[in-house]
Amino acid sequence: MTRSRSTRLAALAASTALAATGLAATASPASAGESPSIAALLAADGLSFDDSWQDFDILDQAVNDVLTAKPDSPVAALADGSVPLTVFAPNDRAFRRLVADLTGDRPADEETTYAAVGTLGVDTIETVLLYHVVPDATITYKQAKKADGARLETAAGKHLRVNYRPGRQKVYLKDADRNDRNAFVLSSAKNLNKGNPQIAHGISEVLRPLDL
C-alpha cells in the first residue's frame, strides 16, 4: 500500500521500536596509539555544515547528537576504534534525498536538511544510524563485491542484502523499504579508514529500516 509523503515521516519516526543489538556501548574515543574510529574520521573536518553535498557533515552531526542525548547508546561503538564494524555511510546528498522523498520538500542547504532529520527525534535517528552499521565485521569493498546475495545483520536488529551488479560495477544494498531506490557504494568514498578494525563506505541513499 502506497503511503502519502505526509505520513512517511511519521512512519519512520514510529520505527524506534526496533531493538539495537550487537554493539558494546562505550562513549570513550580511542586513546592515543589505538586504531582510529569511524567517529574520529567523521569529525576530522570539524562539526559544521558546508556547501559540499559529497561529504558526511549530517551523519557526523547525527552521531554527535545521539551520543550527547544518549551516552550509553550502542552508537558509541563508532568512537571506539578497537571494535570491529563496517559502516555504510550516507553522504549529505543522501540525507537531502531522504527528506525530499519523505516530505516533498528539497532542502536548500545542509543545515535545513538536518533540521528536518532532527524532527524525527533522537530515538529514530539512533535506530536509523544503527541500521547502517554491520557489527563484528570489517568488510572491504573487494569483499562486498564477492558477497552478492549475502544477508548482513545490522546493529539495529534488521538485515540488509548485498547486490553486486557486474555490468554497472557497483555494490548495491537492499534495505527494508521495497519501494525506494537501493543505495550503492560511491566509488569516490569506499574503503574509508581501511586497514583498521572499523571501515566505512560512502553510500548514495539513507537506508530505511522499514517499508515506507
C-alpha positions as CSV (number, residue, x, y, z in Angstrom):
1,M,0.0,0.0,0.0
2,T,1.5,3.3,-1.0
3,R,1.7,6.0,1.7
4,S,1.5,9.7,1.2
5,R,4.6,11.7,1.8
6,S,2.9,13.4,4.8
7,T,2.6,10.0,6.5
8,R,6.1,8.6,5.7
9,L,7.8,10.9,8.1
10,A,5.5,9.7,10.9
11,A,6.0,6.1,9.9
12,L,9.8,6.4,10.1
13,A,9.5,8.0,13.5
14,A,7.4,5.1,14.6
15,S,10.3,2.7,13.7
16,T,12.0,3.4,17.0
17,A,10.7,0.1,18.5
18,L,13.4,-1.7,16.7
19,A,15.9,-3.3,19.0
20,A,19.5,-2.1,19.0
21,T,21.8,-5.1,19.3
22,G,25.3,-6.3,18.6
23,L,27.4,-3.4,19.7
24,A,29.0,-2.8,23.0
25,A,28.3,0.8,24.2
26,T,31.3,2.9,25.0
27,A,31.3,6.7,24.8
28,S,35.1,7.0,25.1
29,P,37.0,7.8,21.9
30,A,40.1,5.7,21.1
31,S,43.2,6.6,23.1
32,A,46.5,7.6,21.5
33,G,48.1,4.6,19.8
34,E,44.8,2.8,19.3
35,S,43.1,2.3,15.9
36,P,41.3,5.3,14.7
37,S,37.5,5.2,14.9
38,I,34.8,6.0,12.4
39,A,33.5,8.7,14.7
40,A,37.0,10.3,14.6
41,L,37.0,10.0,10.8
42,L,33.7,11.8,10.5
43,A,34.7,14.5,12.9
44,A,38.1,15.2,11.2
45,D,36.9,18.3,9.4
46,G,35.0,19.7,12.4
47,L,31.4,19.7,13.5
48,S,29.9,22.1,11.0
49,F,27.9,22.2,7.8
50,D,29.3,23.4,4.4
51,D,28.4,23.7,0.8
52,S,29.6,20.2,-0.3
53,W,26.9,17.5,-0.5
54,Q,29.6,14.8,-1.1
55,D,30.9,14.6,2.5
56,F,29.4,13.4,5.8
57,D,28.6,16.5,7.9
58,I,25.0,15.5,8.5
59,L,26.0,12.0,9.5
60,D,28.6,13.4,11.8
61,Q,26.1,15.7,13.4
62,A,23.6,12.9,13.9
63,V,26.2,10.7,15.6
64,N,27.2,13.6,17.9
65,D,23.6,14.4,18.8
66,V,22.7,10.9,19.6
67,L,25.7,10.4,21.9
68,T,25.1,13.8,23.6
69,A,21.5,12.7,24.4
70,K,22.2,9.1,25.0
71,P,25.9,8.5,26.0
72,D,25.2,4.8,26.6
73,S,23.8,4.3,23.1
74,P,25.3,1.4,21.0
75,V,26.2,4.2,18.5
76,A,29.1,4.9,20.9
77,A,30.9,1.9,19.5
78,L,31.7,4.1,16.4
79,A,34.0,6.1,18.8
80,D,36.0,3.0,19.8
81,G,38.4,2.1,17.1
82,S,39.1,-1.3,18.6
83,V,35.6,-2.5,18.0
84,P,35.3,-4.2,14.5
85,L,32.5,-3.0,12.4
86,T,31.5,-1.7,9.0
87,V,29.6,1.5,8.4
88,F,27.6,2.2,5.2
89,A,27.8,6.0,5.5
90,P,25.1,8.1,3.7
91,N,26.6,11.4,2.4
92,D,24.9,14.7,2.8
93,R,23.1,14.4,-0.5
94,A,21.7,11.1,0.6
95,F,20.1,12.8,3.6
96,R,18.7,15.5,1.3
97,R,17.1,12.9,-0.9
98,L,15.6,11.2,2.1
99,V,14.0,14.5,3.3
100,A,12.7,15.3,-0.2
101,D,11.1,11.8,-0.5
102,L,9.5,11.9,2.9
103,T,8.3,15.4,2.9
104,G,8.1,16.6,-0.7
105,D,10.4,19.5,0.1
106,R,14.0,19.6,-1.2
107,P,16.2,21.5,1.4
108,A,18.4,24.2,0.1
109,D,21.3,23.5,2.4
110,E,22.7,21.0,4.8
111,E,21.6,22.9,7.9
112,T,18.0,22.9,6.7
113,T,18.3,19.2,5.8
114,Y,19.5,18.3,9.2
115,A,16.8,20.3,10.9
116,A,14.2,18.2,9.0
117,V,16.0,15.0,10.0
118,G,16.0,16.2,13.6
119,T,12.2,16.3,13.7
120,L,12.3,12.5,13.7
121,G,13.6,12.5,17.3
122,V,16.8,11.2,18.7
123,D,15.4,7.6,19.2
124,T,14.5,7.3,15.5
125,I,17.8,8.8,14.4
126,E,19.6,6.3,16.7
127,T,17.8,3.4,15.1
128,V,18.5,4.7,11.5
129,L,22.2,5.1,12.4
130,L,22.4,1.6,13.8
131,Y,20.8,0.2,10.6
132,H,23.8,1.4,8.7
133,V,26.3,-0.5,11.0
134,V,27.3,-4.1,10.5
135,P,28.9,-5.2,13.8
136,D,31.8,-7.6,14.3
137,A,32.9,-7.5,10.6
138,T,35.4,-5.3,8.7
139,I,34.1,-5.6,5.2
140,T,36.3,-4.2,2.4
141,Y,34.8,-3.1,-0.9
142,K,36.6,-6.1,-2.6
143,Q,34.9,-8.5,-0.1
144,A,31.5,-6.8,-0.7
145,K,31.8,-7.3,-4.5
146,K,32.3,-11.0,-3.9
147,A,29.3,-11.2,-1.5
148,D,26.4,-10.9,-4.0
149,G,23.2,-12.1,-2.3
150,A,24.7,-12.0,1.2
151,R,22.4,-11.1,4.1
152,L,24.0,-8.7,6.6
153,E,22.7,-8.3,10.1
154,T,22.9,-4.7,11.3
155,A,23.2,-3.3,14.8
156,A,19.5,-2.3,14.6
157,G,18.5,-5.9,14.5
158,K,17.3,-5.7,10.9
159,H,19.0,-7.0,7.8
160,L,20.5,-5.7,4.5
161,R,21.1,-7.6,1.4
162,V,24.2,-7.1,-0.8
163,N,23.6,-7.0,-4.6
164,Y,26.7,-6.7,-6.9
165,R,25.9,-5.8,-10.5
166,P,28.9,-6.5,-12.7
167,G,27.5,-4.6,-15.6
168,R,27.4,-1.4,-13.6
169,Q,30.5,-2.3,-11.5
170,K,28.6,-1.3,-8.3
171,V,27.7,-2.8,-5.0
172,Y,24.0,-2.1,-4.1
173,L,22.3,-2.5,-0.7
174,K,18.7,-3.6,-0.5
175,D,17.1,-2.2,2.7
176,A,13.7,-3.0,4.3
177,D,11.8,-0.5,2.1
178,R,10.7,-2.3,-1.1
179,N,9.8,0.9,-3.0
180,D,12.7,3.3,-2.5
181,R,15.9,3.5,-4.6
182,N,18.5,1.0,-3.5
183,A,21.7,2.6,-2.1
184,F,25.0,1.9,-3.8
185,V,28.6,2.3,-2.6
186,L,30.1,5.5,-4.0
187,S,33.3,4.9,-6.0
188,S,34.8,8.0,-4.5
189,A,34.2,7.0,-0.9
190,K,34.9,3.3,-0.5
191,N,37.3,1.7,2.0
192,L,37.4,4.8,4.3
193,N,39.6,4.0,7.3
194,K,40.9,0.9,5.6
195,G,43.5,-1.1,7.5
196,N,41.7,-0.6,10.8
197,P,39.1,-2.7,12.6
198,Q,36.5,-0.1,11.6
199,I,35.8,0.6,8.0
200,A,33.3,2.8,6.1
201,H,31.9,3.0,2.6
202,G,30.0,6.1,1.5
203,I,26.6,5.4,0.0
204,S,24.1,7.2,-2.2
205,E,20.9,6.9,-0.1
206,V,19.9,6.7,3.5
207,L,19.0,3.1,4.3
208,R,15.5,2.6,5.7
209,P,14.7,0.1,8.5
210,L,11.1,-0.3,7.5
211,D,8.9,-0.3,4.4
212,L,7.6,3.3,3.9
